[in-house]
Amino acid sequence: MQTLTPHVYWAQRHGEIYLRVELSDAKNLDICVQDKTLQFKARGHGAKGDNDYGFSLELLEPVKPEVTHRSTQRLVNISLRKREERWWDRLTLQEKKPLFLAPDFDRWLDESDAEMELHAQEEEKISRVSIESKIRKDPYLGLKKGYLFMYNLVQFLGFSWIFVNMTVRLFILGQDSFYDTFHTIADMMYFCQMLAVAEVINPLLGLVKTGVFPAMIQVVGRNVILFVVFGSLQDMQNKAVVFFVFYLWSTIEIFRYPFYMLSCIDTEWKLLTWVRYTIWIPLYPLGTLAEAVAVIQSMPVFDETGLYSISLPQALGLSISFSYPLKLYLVLMFLGLFINFRHLFRQRRRLRSRKRKMN
């Protein structure tokens, strides 16, 4: 019977090659590796039904002869170890790839992301030490975790109060609740956002491993909106945009802070982890959009009141309205959204990679 070619998908890391062969109920597997040549033969159900399938690949560089493979009802997974741990420009020796070969986008990483994953694995190996050794190396570890747990707990309670209060008022008062949100919620929001400055200080002191820059973008951005745009202008405090900004902020935080609380006690709730790394995808852009609307609505008020305007020499008789820095801030706001979005997306991708390895 004729031997057909199955669909094959590939991905790589610095030390491994991963192949996924689309062949269901594969039997009589024969996988052979010699230096740079990989040969595969099996019988199973592929694109052309039940048949004998096979392929041969001339690899770009030599691999070790040991082959790891696992066959399921739907496919065959093959892992090869590179003889030299380095990044390949392509899989095959010939530049034009075979028609049956395609990238495995479920496992695909570019070189920089693969290096980040490699560093994360190294950090994870380093962190796998006994509790006793951790205590010997850092006698204040329990105190640090206790502080971080209490900080996240207080923030969670604060934003939960805001979220529940606004939700109840929305159901009772309807749209009327939009226009007095600031006077009802502002004190608690002031407290939470002033406390959030600790999120910039914590990584500076080495209490958490997250970057300083993404945290600073969020904290500074929110405090500009809260203290400068809303807090300084009474005309802005009665606008509906305050409701949407506060509601979106609190919705994000009632999932983020519990996630960090559980991390402090080395506990994971899978549903919460998924929500924490998913809900920001729609909410962060919506929050930035609401903040941008607030900034745009405040510009005419700053022009009219002259608040925070910069007076030029008396001979010129002019002043620079605060609305001009706000226009620059609008651009920086969306740049900050891009930076934070990229940071969170990489975290989410690393989480997915870790889950695949555990499975």
TIMI-681009 format. One record per residue: x, y, z of N, C-alpha, C, O in turn. Coordinates in steps of 0.1 Angstrom, whole numbers, padded with zeros to 4 digits, always signed. Example, Ala and Ser with C-alpha at 12.3 -4.5 7.8 and 13.67 -1.06 7.14 Angstrom:
TIMI-681009
+0132-0057+0078+0123-0045+0078+0132-0033+0078+0142-0033+0085 +0128-0022+0071+0137-0011+0071+0129+0000+0079+0134+0011+0080 
//
This chain:
TIMI-681009
+0008-0012+0000+0000+0000+0000+0009+0012+0000+0020+0012+0006 +0004+0023-0007+0012+0035-0008+0014+0042+0005+0005+0043+0013 +0027+0047+0008+0030+0055+0020+0027+0070+0017+0032+0076+0008 +0018+0076+0026+0014+0090+0024+0022+0098+0035+0028+0093+0044 +0021+0111+0033+0028+0121+0042+0018+0127+0051+0008+0133+0046 +0019+0127+0064+0010+0134+0073+0014+0148+0074+0024+0153+0070 +0005+0156+0080+0008+0170+0084+0016+0170+0096+0014+0163+0106 +0027+0178+0096+0037+0179+0107+0039+0193+0111+0040+0202+0102 +0038+0196+0124+0040+0210+0129+0051+0210+0138+0053+0200+0146 +0059+0221+0138+0072+0221+0146+0073+0234+0153+0068+0244+0150 +0081+0233+0164+0085+0245+0172+0098+0241+0179+0102+0230+0179 +0105+0251+0184+0118+0248+0190+0120+0257+0203+0114+0267+0205 +0130+0252+0211+0136+0259+0222+0151+0259+0219+0155+0253+0210 +0158+0265+0228+0173+0265+0226+0179+0251+0226+0189+0249+0219 +0173+0242+0233+0179+0228+0234+0170+0217+0228+0175+0206+0228 +0158+0221+0224+0149+0210+0219+0142+0214+0206+0140+0226+0203 +0137+0203+0199+0129+0205+0188+0116+0197+0191+0116+0186+0196 +0104+0203+0188+0091+0197+0191+0084+0195+0178+0083+0204+0170 +0080+0182+0175+0072+0179+0163+0058+0174+0167+0057+0165+0176 +0048+0178+0160+0035+0173+0163+0030+0167+0149+0028+0174+0140 +0028+0154+0149+0023+0147+0137+0008+0144+0138+0003+0138+0147 +0001+0150+0128-0014+0148+0128-0017+0134+0123-0020+0132+0111 -0018+0125+0132-0021+0111+0129-0028+0105+0141-0022+0103+0151 -0040+0101+0138-0049+0095+0149-0047+0080+0150-0044+0074+0140 -0047+0075+0163-0046+0061+0165-0034+0055+0158-0035+0044+0152 -0023+0061+0160-0011+0057+0153-0006+0043+0159-0006+0041+0171 -0002+0034+0150+0003+0021+0154+0016+0018+0146+0019+0025+0136 +0024+0008+0151+0036+0004+0144+0045+0016+0142+0051+0018+0131 +0047+0024+0152+0056+0036+0151+0070+0032+0149+0076+0023+0156 +0077+0038+0139+0091+0036+0137+0097+0050+0135+0096+0056+0124 +0104+0054+0145+0110+0068+0145+0125+0066+0146+0130+0060+0156 +0133+0070+0137+0147+0068+0136+0154+0081+0134+0151+0089+0125 +0165+0084+0142+0173+0096+0141+0187+0092+0139+0193+0085+0147 +0193+0097+0128+0208+0095+0126+0214+0108+0122+0212+0114+0111 +0222+0114+0132+0229+0126+0130+0219+0137+0127+0213+0143+0136 +0217+0141+0114+0208+0152+0110+0196+0147+0102+0188+0155+0097 +0193+0134+0102+0182+0128+0095+0172+0122+0104+0175+0114+0113 +0159+0126+0102+0148+0120+0110+0139+0113+0101+0134+0119+0090 +0136+0100+0104+0127+0092+0096+0115+0088+0105+0117+0083+0116 +0103+0089+0099+0091+0085+0107+0082+0076+0098+0080+0079+0086 +0078+0065+0104+0068+0057+0097+0058+0052+0108+0061+0049+0119 +0045+0051+0103+0035+0046+0112+0022+0044+0104+0021+0048+0093 +0013+0036+0110+0000+0034+0104-0010+0041+0113-0010+0039+0125 -0019+0048+0107-0029+0055+0114-0039+0062+0105-0039+0060+0093 -0048+0070+0112-0058+0078+0104-0053+0092+0103-0053+0100+0112 -0050+0096+0090-0046+0109+0087-0055+0116+0078-0067+0113+0077 -0049+0125+0070-0057+0133+0060-0063+0124+0050-0073+0128+0044 -0057+0113+0046-0062+0104+0036-0068+0092+0042-0068+0081+0035 -0073+0092+0054-0079+0081+0060-0069+0071+0066-0058+0075+0068 -0074+0059+0069-0065+0049+0074-0055+0044+0063-0058+0040+0053 -0042+0046+0067-0032+0043+0057-0018+0042+0064-0017+0045+0076 -0008+0039+0056+0006+0040+0060+0011+0054+0058+0010+0059+0046 +0017+0060+0068+0022+0074+0066+0037+0074+0070+0041+0066+0078 +0044+0083+0064+0058+0085+0067+0064+0097+0061+0058+0104+0052 +0075+0101+0067+0082+0113+0061+0097+0112+0066+0100+0105+0075 +0105+0120+0059+0119+0121+0062+0123+0136+0062+0119+0143+0053 +0131+0140+0072+0135+0154+0073+0150+0154+0074+0156+0147+0083 +0157+0162+0066+0171+0165+0067+0172+0178+0076+0170+0189+0071 +0176+0176+0088+0176+0187+0098+0187+0197+0095+0198+0193+0089 +0186+0209+0100+0196+0220+0098+0209+0216+0105+0219+0218+0099 +0208+0211+0117+0220+0207+0125+0218+0194+0132+0207+0189+0133 +0229+0187+0136+0227+0174+0142+0219+0175+0155+0219+0185+0162 +0213+0163+0158+0205+0162+0171+0210+0149+0177+0216+0140+0171 +0207+0147+0190+0211+0135+0197+0202+0124+0193+0191+0126+0189 +0207+0111+0193+0200+0100+0188+0188+0096+0196+0179+0089+0192 +0187+0101+0209+0176+0097+0218+0163+0105+0213+0164+0117+0211 +0152+0097+0211+0140+0103+0207+0129+0101+0218+0128+0089+0222 +0122+0111+0221+0111+0110+0231+0098+0112+0223+0096+0122+0216 +0089+0102+0224+0076+0104+0216+0064+0099+0225+0066+0090+0233 +0053+0105+0222+0041+0101+0230+0029+0101+0220+0026+0111+0213 +0022+0090+0219+0011+0089+0209-0002+0089+0217-0004+0083+0227 -0011+0098+0212-0025+0099+0217-0035+0094+0206-0031+0090+0195 -0047+0095+0210-0058+0092+0200-0058+0101+0188-0063+0098+0178 -0053+0113+0190-0054+0124+0180-0041+0127+0172-0041+0131+0161 -0029+0124+0179-0017+0129+0173-0005+0122+0179-0006+0114+0189 +0007+0124+0174+0019+0119+0179+0029+0131+0182+0032+0139+0173 +0033+0132+0194+0043+0142+0198+0057+0137+0199+0059+0126+0205 +0066+0143+0192+0080+0139+0192+0089+0150+0197+0087+0162+0193 +0098+0147+0206+0108+0156+0211+0122+0152+0208+0126+0140+0210 +0130+0161+0202+0144+0158+0199+0153+0168+0207+0149+0179+0209 +0165+0163+0211+0174+0171+0218+0185+0176+0208+0191+0168+0201 +0187+0189+0207+0198+0194+0199+0211+0190+0204+0213+0190+0217 +0221+0188+0196+0234+0184+0200+0241+0196+0206+0248+0195+0216 +0239+0208+0200+0244+0221+0206+0232+0230+0209+0223+0232+0200 +0231+0235+0221+0220+0243+0225+0221+0257+0219+0228+0266+0225 +0215+0259+0208+0214+0272+0202+0202+0273+0193+0196+0263+0190 +0199+0286+0189+0187+0288+0182+0189+0285+0167+0199+0290+0161 +0180+0278+0161+0181+0275+0146+0172+0285+0138+0162+0289+0143 +0178+0289+0127+0170+0298+0118+0158+0291+0111+0149+0298+0108 +0159+0278+0110+0149+0270+0104+0151+0256+0108+0161+0253+0114 +0141+0247+0105+0142+0233+0109+0150+0225+0099+0158+0217+0103 +0148+0227+0086+0154+0218+0076+0167+0224+0070+0169+0236+0070 +0175+0215+0065+0187+0219+0058+0184+0228+0046+0191+0238+0043 +0174+0223+0038+0170+0231+0026+0162+0243+0031+0154+0242+0040 +0164+0254+0024+0158+0267+0028+0143+0266+0025+0135+0271+0033 +0139+0260+0015+0124+0258+0012+0119+0246+0020+0123+0235+0017 +0110+0249+0029+0104+0239+0037+0095+0229+0029+0089+0234+0020 +0094+0217+0033+0085+0207+0027+0070+0212+0028+0067+0219+0038 +0062+0208+0019+0048+0213+0019+0040+0208+0031+0031+0214+0036 +0044+0196+0037+0037+0190+0048+0041+0196+0061+0035+0193+0071 +0051+0205+0061+0056+0210+0074+0052+0225+0076+0051+0233+0067 +0048+0228+0088+0043+0241+0092+0046+0244+0106+0048+0235+0114 +0047+0257+0110+0049+0260+0124+0038+0256+0134+0026+0256+0130 +0042+0252+0146+0032+0248+0156+0030+0261+0165+0037+0263+0174 +0020+0268+0161+0017+0281+0168+0013+0280+0182+0014+0289+0190 +0008+0268+0186+0004+0265+0200+0017+0265+0209+0016+0269+0221 +0028+0262+0203+0041+0261+0211+0051+0271+0206+0062+0272+0212 +0048+0279+0196+0058+0287+0190+0062+0299+0199+0053+0306+0204 +0075+0301+0200+0080+0313+0206+0092+0318+0197+0099+0311+0191 +0093+0332+0197+0105+0337+0190+0117+0336+0199+0115+0332+0211 +0128+0339+0194+0141+0337+0202+0141+0344+0215+0145+0339+0225 +0137+0357+0215+0137+0365+0227+0128+0359+0238+0131+0359+0250 +0116+0355+0233+0106+0349+0243+0111+0336+0248+0109+0333+0260 +0118+0328+0240+0123+0316+0244+0134+0318+0254+0136+0310+0264 +0142+0329+0253+0153+0332+0263+0146+0336+0276+0151+0332+0287 +0135+0343+0275+0128+0347+0288+0123+0334+0294+0123+0333+0307 +0117+0325+0287+0112+0312+0292+0124+0305+0299+0122+0299+0309 +0135+0305+0292+0147+0298+0297+0151+0304+0311+0155+0297+0320 +0152+0317+0311+0155+0324+0324+0145+0321+0335+0149+0319+0346 +0132+0320+0331+0122+0317+0341+0124+0303+0346+0121+0301+0358 +0128+0294+0337+0130+0280+0342+0142+0280+0351+0142+0272+0361 +0152+0287+0348+0164+0288+0357+0160+0293+0371+0164+0288+0381 +0152+0304+0370+0148+0310+0383+0139+0300+0391+0140+0300+0403 +0131+0293+0384+0122+0283+0391+0131+0272+0397+0128+0267+0408 +0141+0268+0390+0150+0258+0396+0157+0263+0408+0158+0256+0418 +0161+0275+0408+0168+0281+0419+0159+0282+0431+0163+0280+0443 +0146+0285+0428+0136+0287+0439+0132+0274+0445+0125+0274+0456 +0135+0263+0439+0131+0250+0444+0141+0245+0455+0149+0236+0453 +0141+0251+0466+0149+0247+0477+0140+0245+0489+0128+0248+0489 +0145+0238+0499+0137+0235+0511+0134+0248+0519+0140+0258+0517 +0123+0247+0526+0118+0258+0535+0129+0262+0544+0131+0274+0547 +0136+0252+0550+0147+0255+0559+0158+0264+0553+0163+0273+0560 +0162+0260+0541+0173+0268+0535+0168+0282+0531+0176+0291+0532 +0155+0283+0528+0150+0296+0525+0150+0305+0537+0154+0317+0537 +0147+0299+0548+0147+0306+0561+0161+0310+0565+0163+0321+0570 +0170+0302+0563+0184+0305+0566+0189+0316+0558+0197+0325+0562 +0186+0316+0545+0191+0327+0536+0184+0340+0538+0190+0350+0537 +0171+0340+0541+0163+0352+0544+0155+0350+0556+0144+0346+0555 +0160+0354+0568+0153+0353+0580+0140+0361+0581+0132+0359+0589 +0139+0371+0571+0128+0380+0572+0117+0376+0561+0108+0384+0558 +0119+0364+0555+0109+0360+0545+0095+0360+0550+0086+0365+0543 +0093+0354+0562+0079+0353+0567+0073+0367+0569+0062+0370+0567 +0082+0376+0574+0077+0390+0577+0074+0397+0564+0064+0404+0563 +0082+0395+0553+0079+0401+0540+0066+0396+0535+0058+0404+0530 +0064+0383+0535+0052+0377+0530+0040+0381+0538+0029+0384+0532 +0041+0383+0551+0030+0388+0559+0027+0402+0556+0015+0405+0555 +0037+0410+0553+0034+0424+0549+0027+0425+0536+0017+0432+0534 +0032+0417+0526+0026+0417+0513+0011+0411+0513+0003+0416+0506 +0009+0401+0521-0004+0395+0523-0014+0406+0528-0025+0408+0523 -0010+0413+0539-0018+0423+0545-0021+0435+0535-0032+0440+0535 -0010+0439+0528-0012+0450+0519-0023+0446+0508-0032+0454+0505 -0021+0434+0502-0031+0430+0492-0045+0428+0498-0055+0430+0491 -0045+0423+0510-0058+0421+0517-0065+0435+0519-0077+0436+0516 -0058+0445+0523-0064+0458+0526-0069+0464+0512-0080+0470+0512 -0061+0463+0502-0065+0468+0489-0077+0460+0483-0086+0466+0477 -0077+0447+0485-0088+0439+0481-0101+0444+0488-0112+0445+0482 -0101+0446+0501-0112+0450+0509-0117+0464+0504-0129+0467+0503 -0107+0473+0502-0110+0487+0498-0117+0487+0484-0128+0493+0483 -0112+0480+0474-0118+0480+0461-0130+0472+0461-0139+0475+0452 -0132+0462+0469-0144+0454+0470-0155+0463+0475-0167+0463+0470 -0152+0471+0485-0162+0481+0490-0167+0490+0479-0179+0493+0478 -0157+0495+0472-0160+0504+0461-0169+0497+0450-0180+0503+0446 -0165+0485+0446-0173+0478+0436-0187+0475+0441-0197+0477+0433 -0188+0470+0453-0201+0466+0458-0210+0478+0460-0222+0478+0456 -0205+0489+0465-0212+0501+0468-0217+0507+0454-0229+0511+0453 -0209+0507+0444-0213+0513+0431-0223+0504+0425-0233+0509+0418 -0222+0491+0426-0231+0481+0420-0245+0483+0426-0255+0483+0419 -0245+0483+0439-0258+0484+0446-0265+0497+0443-0277+0498+0440 -0257+0508+0443-0263+0521+0439-0268+0522+0425-0278+0528+0422 -0261+0514+0416-0265+0514+0402-0279+0507+0401-0287+0511+0393 -0280+0496+0408-0293+0489+0408-0305+0497+0414-0316+0496+0409 -0302+0504+0425-0312+0511+0432-0315+0525+0424-0327+0528+0422 -0305+0532+0421-0307+0546+0415-0306+0546+0400-0310+0556+0394 -0302+0536+0394-0300+0536+0379-0290+0546+0375-0279+0548+0381 -0293+0554+0364-0283+0563+0359-0281+0575+0368-0270+0582+0367 -0290+0578+0378-0287+0589+0387-0275+0586+0395-0268+0596+0400 -0271+0574+0397-0259+0571+0405-0246+0575+0398-0236+0576+0404 -0247+0577+0384-0235+0582+0377-0230+0595+0382-0218+0597+0382 -0239+0604+0386-0235+0618+0387-0231+0622+0402-0226+0633+0404 -0232+0613+0411-0227+0616+0425-0217+0605+0429-0214+0604+0441 -0211+0598+0420-0201+0588+0423-0189+0593+0431-0185+0587+0441 -0184+0605+0426-0172+0610+0433-0175+0613+0447-0166+0610+0456 -0186+0620+0450-0188+0624+0464-0191+0612+0473-0189+0612+0485 -0195+0600+0467-0198+0588+0475-0186+0580+0477-0184+0573+0487 -0177+0579+0467-0167+0569+0466-0153+0575+0468-0143+0568+0471 -0151+0588+0466-0138+0594+0464-0129+0591+0476-0117+0589+0475 -0134+0592+0489-0126+0590+0500-0119+0577+0500-0107+0575+0503 -0126+0566+0497-0121+0553+0497-0111+0551+0485-0101+0545+0487 -0114+0557+0474-0106+0557+0462-0093+0564+0465-0082+0559+0461 -0093+0576+0472-0081+0583+0476-0072+0574+0484-0060+0573+0482 -0078+0567+0494-0071+0559+0503-0064+0547+0495-0052+0545+0497 -0071+0541+0487-0066+0529+0479-0055+0534+0470-0044+0527+0468 -0056+0545+0463-0046+0549+0453-0034+0555+0460-0023+0554+0455 -0036+0562+0472-0024+0566+0479-0016+0554+0484-0004+0554+0484 -0023+0544+0489-0017+0532+0493-0010+0524+0482+0000+0517+0484 -0015+0526+0470-0009+0519+0458+0005+0523+0455+0012+0517+0447 +0009+0535+0460+0023+0539+0458+0033+0528+0463+0044+0528+0458 +0028+0520+0472+0037+0509+0477+0040+0499+0466+0050+0493+0467 +0032+0499+0456+0035+0489+0445+0047+0494+0436+0052+0486+0429 +0050+0506+0437+0063+0511+0431+0075+0509+0441+0086+0506+0436 +0072+0511+0453+0083+0510+0463+0087+0495+0466+0098+0492+0467 +0077+0486+0466+0080+0472+0468+0090+0466+0459+0100+0460+0464 +0089+0467+0446+0100+0461+0437+0113+0469+0439+0124+0463+0437 +0113+0482+0442+0126+0489+0445+0133+0483+0457+0145+0483+0457 +0125+0478+0467+0131+0473+0479+0134+0458+0477+0139+0451+0487 +0130+0452+0466+0132+0438+0464+0122+0429+0470+0124+0417+0472 +0111+0434+0475+0100+0426+0481+0093+0418+0471+0088+0407+0475 +0092+0423+0459+0085+0415+0448+0094+0415+0436+0103+0424+0435 +0092+0406+0427+0101+0404+0415+0095+0412+0403+0102+0412+0393 +0083+0418+0404+0078+0425+0392+0086+0437+0389+0093+0443+0398 +0085+0442+0377+0092+0454+0373+0086+0467+0379+0075+0468+0382 +0095+0476+0381+0091+0489+0386+0083+0497+0376+0073+0504+0380 +0088+0497+0364+0082+0506+0353+0067+0503+0351+0060+0513+0351 +0063+0491+0348+0049+0489+0346+0040+0493+0358+0029+0499+0356 +0045+0490+0370+0037+0495+0382+0037+0510+0383+0026+0515+0386 +0048+0517+0380+0048+0531+0381+0039+0537+0370+0032+0547+0373 +0038+0532+0358+0029+0537+0348+0015+0537+0353+0007+0546+0351 +0010+0525+0359-0003+0524+0363-0006+0533+0375-0017+0540+0375 +0003+0534+0385+0000+0542+0397+0000+0556+0394-0009+0564+0398 +0010+0561+0387+0011+0575+0383-0001+0579+0374-0007+0590+0377 -0004+0571+0365-0015+0574+0355-0028+0575+0363-0036+0585+0360 -0031+0566+0372-0044+0567+0379-0044+0579+0388-0054+0585+0390 -0033+0582+0395-0033+0593+0404-0034+0606+0398-0040+0616+0403 -0029+0607+0385-0031+0620+0378-0046+0622+0375-0051+0633+0377 -0053+0611+0371-0067+0612+0369-0075+0615+0381-0084+0624+0381 -0072+0608+0392-0079+0609+0405-0077+0623+0411-0086+0630+0415 -0064+0627+0413-0061+0638+0421-0061+0651+0413-0065+0662+0418 -0057+0651+0400-0056+0663+0392-0068+0665+0385-0074+0676+0385 -0073+0655+0377-0085+0658+0368-0098+0658+0376-0106+0667+0374 -0100+0648+0385-0112+0648+0393-0111+0656+0406-0120+0664+0408 -0100+0654+0413-0099+0661+0426-0098+0676+0426-0103+0683+0435 -0092+0681+0415-0090+0695+0414-0101+0703+0408-0103+0715+0411 -0110+0696+0401-0120+0703+0393-0134+0699+0398-0138+0687+0396 -0141+0707+0405-0155+0704+0409-0164+0701+0398-0173+0693+0399 -0162+0708+0386-0170+0706+0375-0169+0692+0369-0179+0687+0363 -0158+0685+0372-0156+0671+0367-0162+0661+0376-0165+0650+0372 -0164+0665+0389-0168+0655+0399-0182+0651+0397-0186+0640+0403 -0190+0658+0390-0204+0654+0388-0207+0648+0374-0218+0646+0370 -0196+0645+0367-0198+0639+0354-0199+0624+0355-0193+0617+0363 -0206+0618+0345-0208+0603+0345-0195+0595+0342-0194+0584+0346 -0185+0602+0336-0172+0595+0333-0165+0590+0346-0158+0580+0346 -0168+0597+0357-0162+0593+0370-0167+0579+0374-0159+0571+0378 -0179+0576+0372-0185+0563+0375-0178+0552+0367-0173+0542+0372 -0176+0554+0354-0170+0544+0345-0156+0542+0349-0151+0530+0349 -0148+0553+0351-0134+0551+0355-0133+0543+0368-0125+0534+0369 -0140+0547+0378-0139+0540+0391-0144+0526+0390-0138+0517+0397 -0155+0524+0383-0160+0510+0382-0150+0501+0375-0149+0489+0379 -0144+0505+0364-0134+0497+0357-0122+0494+0365-0117+0483+0365 -0117+0505+0372-0106+0502+0381-0109+0492+0392-0101+0482+0394 -0120+0493+0398-0124+0484+0409-0126+0470+0404-0123+0460+0411 -0132+0468+0392-0134+0455+0386-0121+0448+0384-0120+0436+0386 -0111+0455+0379-0098+0449+0377-0092+0444+0390-0086+0433+0391 -0093+0453+0400-0085+0451+0413-0091+0440+0421-0084+0434+0429 -0104+0438+0421-0110+0427+0429-0106+0413+0425-0109+0404+0432 -0100+0412+0413-0094+0399+0409-0079+0399+0411-0073+0389+0413 -0073+0411+0409-0058+0411+0409-0053+0409+0423-0044+0401+0425 -0059+0416+0433-0053+0415+0447-0055+0402+0453-0046+0397+0460 -0067+0395+0452-0068+0381+0457-0057+0372+0451-0052+0363+0458 -0054+0373+0438-0044+0365+0432-0031+0367+0439-0024+0357+0442 -0027+0379+0442-0014+0382+0449-0015+0377+0463-0005+0373+0468 -0027+0378+0470-0028+0373+0483-0025+0358+0484-0017+0354+0492 -0030+0351+0475-0028+0336+0474-0013+0333+0471-0008+0323+0476 -0007+0341+0463+0007+0339+0459+0016+0340+0471+0026+0334+0472 +0012+0349+0481+0020+0351+0493+0020+0339+0501+0030+0337+0509 +0010+0331+0501+0009+0318+0509+0011+0306+0500+0007+0295+0504 +0018+0308+0488+0021+0297+0479+0009+0289+0475+0010+0276+0475 -0002+0295+0473-0015+0288+0469-0020+0294+0456-0019+0306+0453 -0025+0285+0448-0031+0289+0435-0045+0284+0433-0048+0272+0435 -0054+0292+0430-0068+0289+0426-0068+0291+0411-0068+0302+0406 -0070+0280+0403-0068+0280+0389-0078+0289+0382-0075+0297+0373 -0091+0289+0387-0101+0298+0381-0097+0313+0383-0098+0321+0374 -0092+0316+0395-0088+0330+0398-0076+0334+0389-0075+0345+0384 -0066+0324+0388-0055+0327+0379-0059+0330+0365-0054+0339+0359 -0068+0322+0360-0073+0324+0346-0080+0338+0345-0077+0345+0335 -0088+0341+0354-0095+0354+0354-0085+0365+0355-0087+0375+0347 -0076+0364+0364-0066+0375+0366-0058+0378+0353-0055+0389+0350 -0054+0367+0345-0047+0369+0333-0055+0370+0321-0050+0370+0310 -0068+0371+0322-0077+0372+0311-0086+0385+0311-0088+0391+0301 -0090+0389+0323-0100+0400+0324-0094+0413+0320-0101+0422+0316 -0080+0414+0321-0074+0427+0317-0075+0430+0302-0074+0441+0298 -0077+0419+0294-0077+0421+0280-0087+0431+0275-0084+0440+0267 -0100+0429+0280-0110+0440+0276-0110+0452+0286-0112+0463+0281 -0106+0450+0299-0108+0460+0309-0097+0471+0308-0100+0483+0310 -0085+0467+0305-0074+0477+0305-0077+0488+0293-0076+0500+0296 -0080+0483+0281-0083+0493+0271-0095+0502+0274-0095+0514+0271 -0105+0495+0280-0117+0503+0283-0114+0513+0294-0119+0524+0294 -0106+0509+0304-0102+0518+0314-0094+0530+0309-0096+0542+0313 -0085+0527+0300-0077+0538+0294-0086+0547+0285-0084+0559+0285 -0096+0541+0278-0105+0550+0270-0113+0559+0280-0115+0570+0276 -0118+0553+0291-0126+0562+0300-0117+0573+0306-0121+0584+0308 -0104+0570+0309-0095+0580+0314-0093+0591+0304-0092+0603+0307 -0091+0586+0291-0089+0596+0280-0101+0605+0279-0100+0617+0277 -0113+0600+0280-0125+0608+0279-0125+0618+0291-0129+0630+0289 -0121+0614+0303-0121+0623+0314-0111+0635+0312-0114+0646+0315 -0099+0631+0306-0089+0641+0303-0094+0651+0293-0093+0663+0294 -0101+0646+0282-0106+0655+0272-0117+0664+0277-0117+0676+0274 -0126+0659+0286-0136+0667+0291-0131+0677+0301-0137+0688+0303 -0119+0675+0307-0114+0684+0317-0106+0696+0310-0104+0706+0316 -0102+0694+0297-0094+0705+0291-0101+0718+0290-0095+0728+0294 -0114+0719+0286-0120+0732+0285-0122+0738+0299-0121+0750+0301 -0123+0730+0310-0124+0735+0323-0111+0741+0328-0111+0752+0334 -0100+0734+0325-0087+0740+0328-0084+0753+0321-0079+0762+0326 -0089+0754+0308-0087+0766+0300-0095+0777+0306-0090+0789+0307 -0107+0774+0311-0116+0784+0316-0111+0789+0330-0112+0801+0332 -0107+0780+0338-0104+0784+0352-0089+0789+0353-0086+0796+0362 -0081+0785+0344-0067+0788+0344-0059+0781+0355-0048+0784+0358 -0065+0770+0361-0059+0762+0371-0046+0755+0366-0047+0750+0355 -0035+0756+0373-0023+0750+0370-0016+0756+0357-0007+0750+0352 -0022+0767+0352-0016+0773+0341-0002+0780+0344+0000+0783+0356 +0007+0781+0334+0020+0786+0336+0020+0800+0331+0019+0803+0319 +0023+0810+0340+0023+0824+0335+0037+0827+0329+0047+0824+0334 +0036+0834+0317+0048+0838+0311+0051+0852+0315+0043+0859+0322 +0063+0858+0312+0067+0871+0316+0056+0881+0313+0048+0880+0303 +0054+0891+0322+0043+0901+0321+0043+0908+0308+0033+0912+0303 +0055+0910+0302+0056+0918+0289+0048+0910+0278+0043+0917+0269 +0048+0897+0279+0041+0889+0269+0026+0889+0271+0018+0888+0262 +0022+0890+0284+0008+0890+0287+0001+0877+0284-0011+0876+0281 +0008+0866+0284+0003+0853+0280+0005+0843+0291+0014+0845+0300 -0002+0832+0291+0000+0820+0300-0002+0807+0292-0010+0807+0283 +0004+0797+0297+0003+0784+0290-0007+0776+0298-0005+0773+0310 -0019+0772+0292-0029+0765+0299-0024+0751+0302-0017+0745+0294 -0030+0745+0313-0026+0732+0317-0032+0721+0307-0028+0710+0307 -0041+0726+0298-0046+0716+0288-0035+0712+0278-0037+0701+0272 -0025+0720+0277-0014+0716+0267-0006+0704+0273-0004+0694+0265 -0002+0704+0285+0005+0692+0291-0005+0680+0291+0000+0669+0289 -0018+0683+0292-0028+0671+0292-0028+0665+0278-0030+0653+0277 -0027+0673+0268-0026+0667+0254-0015+0658+0253-0016+0647+0247 -0003+0662+0258+0009+0653+0258+0006+0641+0266+0010+0630+0263 +0000+0643+0278-0003+0632+0287-0012+0621+0280-0011+0609+0282 -0022+0626+0271-0030+0617+0264-0022+0607+0255-0025+0595+0255 -0012+0612+0249-0003+0604+0240+0004+0594+0249+0005+0582+0246 +0010+0599+0260+0017+0590+0269+0008+0580+0276+0013+0568+0279 -0005+0583+0278-0014+0574+0283-0015+0561+0275-0015+0550+0280 -0017+0563+0262-0019+0552+0253-0005+0544+0250-0005+0532+0248 +0006+0552+0252+0019+0545+0251+0020+0536+0263+0025+0525+0262 +0016+0541+0275+0017+0533+0287+0008+0521+0286+0011+0510+0291 -0004+0522+0280-0013+0511+0278-0006+0500+0270-0007+0488+0273 +0001+0504+0259+0008+0495+0251+0019+0487+0259+0021+0475+0257 +0027+0495+0267+0037+0489+0275+0032+0478+0285+0037+0467+0286 +0021+0483+0292+0015+0473+0302+0008+0462+0295+0009+0450+0300 +0002+0464+0283-0004+0453+0276+0006+0443+0272+0004+0431+0273 +0017+0447+0267+0028+0438+0263+0033+0431+0275+0036+0419+0274 +0035+0437+0286+0040+0431+0298+0031+0420+0303+0035+0409+0306 +0018+0423+0303+0008+0413+0308+0006+0402+0298+0004+0390+0302 +0007+0405+0285+0005+0394+0275+0017+0384+0276+0015+0372+0275 +0029+0389+0279+0040+0380+0281+0039+0371+0293+0042+0360+0293 +0033+0378+0304+0031+0370+0316+0020+0359+0313+0022+0347+0318 +0010+0363+0305+0000+0353+0302+0005+0342+0294+0001+0330+0295 +0014+0345+0284+0020+0335+0275+0029+0325+0283+0029+0313+0281 +0036+0331+0293+0045+0322+0301+0036+0313+0310+0040+0301+0312 +0025+0318+0315+0016+0310+0323+0011+0298+0314+0010+0287+0319 +0007+0301+0302+0002+0290+0293+0013+0280+0290+0010+0268+0290 +0025+0284+0288+0037+0275+0286+0039+0266+0298+0042+0254+0296 +0038+0272+0310+0040+0264+0322+0029+0254+0324+0032+0243+0328 +0017+0257+0320+0006+0248+0321+0008+0236+0311+0005+0225+0315 +0012+0239+0299+0015+0228+0289+0025+0219+0294+0024+0207+0292 +0036+0224+0301+0046+0215+0306+0041+0206+0317+0045+0195+0318 +0033+0212+0326+0027+0204+0337+0018+0193+0331+0017+0182+0338 +0011+0196+0320+0003+0185+0314+0010+0175+0307+0005+0165+0301 
//
